[in-house]
Amino acid sequence: MPTITIDPNDFAELLGQRLDEAELERQLDLVKGEFKGRDEAGNFRVELNDTNRPDLWSAEGIARQLRAARGRRRDYSFFQGSPVGEIRVESALADIRPFVGAFAARGLRVTEKSLIGLIQTQEKLAENFGRARRDVAIGVYNLGRITFPVHYRAVRPVEHRYTPLGCDEPMSLEAILQRHPKGVQYGGILAGRERVPLLVDAAGLTLSMPPIINSRELGEVVPGDANLFVEATATNLFSLVLALNILACDLADRGARIERIRTVYPYDTPLGREVDLPRQLDRAIQIPLAEFSRLLGVPVQGVEADRVLEHYGCEVSFDGERLLVQPPPTRADYLHPVDVVEDFAIARGYETFEPRLPRDFTIGRLDVRSAYEDAVRRIMVGLGFEELFSNILTSRSSLADALRCPEQPLVEVANVMNENYAALRHLILPCLLAAEGQSATAAYPHRLFETGEVAVFDDAAPHGSRTEVHLCALLAHPQATLSELHADLEFLAQELGREFELVETMRPELIGGRAAAVRLSGREVGFFGEVHPEVLERFAIGVPAVAFELFLDRMM
């Protein structure tokens, strides 16, 4: 979860009120935050427990939410109006890094504290929300030195030179990618590209090579600067819009006057060929008033729902039966009416709901499936395997690309805030492989297993997917063989009173000729085989590995 540091004096100025630690801790419930004490410099440390709210990953964002709760919500006028500058995009960027946007911030008094806060927010958004700049990267520049229009170009790495931040002499783009610390760190994003992105102004001055490093000439912001140019490049246009909306509101809260910048594309985008930013995101949710009472278990009146949600920063209209709720432009986390009800409960305060003991008395017992899982766990532990507990949400790349099946249909998150948690696993195997890739320093052999839920994409299911329970086991050591793990699979079958049949098959994550489907009474209930060398390499595993994965639901 993101943890940020906040200067107490700066926060008091943003909030318009000084809070002691006890009061801050209480009010952080409004942002799903936890007070983690102070650092050595006396700054507040706050951990945010909602990764779907990147607008709260800054002192400005937290202060904005707390001010709204006090009835001091601010409406921002800069989401409308004519642009004051233009970015022109070359067609070649469509297949490299297709989206760019920006805004201008004038009249800002950049202090050392506000600059530290801006850099912290920029880094949190780019590293967490932007998945280490792969999806979104942000640059901040001195606006006064830039001549419009700005050009977003695709150039060969040997064709252009500029002086990057942290250096005194010009370097070619190729040299920056190979030798500059940021090029070494982020250069993999552009690996294999004949051309790379470049931002230059009308005078030919370089702004940056996104998403790597700004130029020293235009991209070095220092205390005392008053006018800023804030740009972002991205692979997803809506993620770019959200990131810029957040930064625009943060800077406006510090006194800046925000002006829109137009991006002109030579190709179609989800928002057209001319996109003015910042802009409002249409994430309105319509919800029947009765849903509040049904989900919360207490009567909720329309006037109360309207008032509470307005104080949480939303725009609300009520027709007597339904509410239309539009979250603020810094949020894109509304997917379902339940999200609106949750915001209402948070804003009203959970302490206002009267606790009530259950009215029905029942005797609980383990579900049949859970009991079966526990039996399987006991057998696997008895065989000397160590149990893992992995996240069900993970990255698409680890589930598809790393397993050599890039077109694998997956159950994916619609409004991704972090690409590391973008899809639900359809197999447990990639989770074990990821753990094995981090375990090279541990003594071999490695015998790992996990039992848990997976989500299988299924058009015929009511919601387009179905949940299954799987068991996966992985054996890894320099002399790992199929026969060694096959003995464990046979013992497991014997203990469960089952008789498996192995039938040769082909799977992209396994070596051809060393892969088998596991069948029970003619029905496929899993797979077994040796992990393909390309898969091992992608997970940074340096020894052979064999695995089986069983679909326990089909075996009960």
Secondary structure, DSSP 8 states (H G I E B T S, - for coil): --EEEE-HHHHHHHHTS---HHHHHHHGGGGTEEEEEE-TTS-EEEEE--TT-GGGSSHHHHHHHHHHHTT-----GGGSS--SEEEEE-GGGGGT--EEEEEEEES----HHHHHHHHHHHHHIIIIITTTTTSEEEEEEEGGG--SSEEEEEE-TTS-EE-BTT-SS-EEHHHHHHHSHHHHHHGGGGTT-SSEEEEE-TTS-EEEETTTEEBTTTS---TT---EEEEEEESSHHHHHHHHHHHHHHHHHTT-EEEEEEEE-SS--TT-SEEEES------EEEEHHHHHHHHSS---HHHHHHHHHTTT-EEEE-SSEEEEE--TT-----SHHHHHHHHHHHH-GGGS-----S--------HHHHHHHHHHHHHHHTT-EE----SEE-HHHHTGGGT-TT---EE-SS-S-GGGSEE-S-SHHHHHHHHHT-TTS-S-EEEEEEEEEEEE-TTSTTSEEEEEEEEEEEESTT--HHHHHHHHHHHHHHTT---EEEE---TTEEEEEEEEEEETTEEEEEEEEE-HHHHHHTT--S-EEEEEEEGGGT-
